[in-house]
Amino acid sequence: MTDAKDGTVDFVVGLADVRSMFFAAMKSAGDKAGYHLSDLRVEFASDDSKNLAVEVHVHGWWLLLPTSFRITARIDIDERFDAHLSQVACHGEDIGGAIVAGFIDNSLKKYDGRVMPLASFPGGKIKIRDLQIHIDDSLRLYVAFSS
């Protein structure tokens, strides 16, 4: 793609597939930490075509303790195509969740407030000229680029 002059990328993934990806990743991570994942729900929201908020609700068991927690994050894309991360946190929803959230939240806090430039692809030859985010039954990303 580094030799492309200009074009577009349409990325579409069904929300059910996103949930399956999150479930597999959380199950794998949980298995290593002694956490049994029983259910996971992913919710997306978008105020306009330049932002995305996500909440991941996790329910399971850690040792013999029922454990539910919620991971949140938001990304806002500015006019220079910089991604601003905010509201990155983990919140316990019961006693077990509060314990687990304490560990997870400490790891996530380093990302809260981070700004990541999206304006160019590696090598700096291709620059983004438009980016749009849409949520319906799928997560849809549209990116227009030029050299």
HELIX and SHEET records of a PDB file:
HELIX    1   1 LEU A   15  LYS A   32  1                                  18    
HELIX    2   2 ILE A   95  LEU A  108  1                                  14    
HELIX    3   3 LYS A  109  TYR A  111  5                                   3    
SHEET    1   A 3 ASP A   6  GLY A  14  0                                        
SHEET    2   A 3 SER A 138  SER A 146 -1                                        
SHEET    3   A 3 LYS A 127  ILE A 135 -1                                        
SHEET    1   B 5 TYR A  35  ALA A  45  0                                        
SHEET    2   B 5 ASN A  51  TRP A  62 -1                                        
SHEET    3   B 5 LEU A  65  ILE A  77 -1                                        
SHEET    4   B 5 ASP A  82  GLY A  92 -1                                        
SHEET    5   B 5 VAL A 115  PRO A 117 -1                                        
END                                                                             
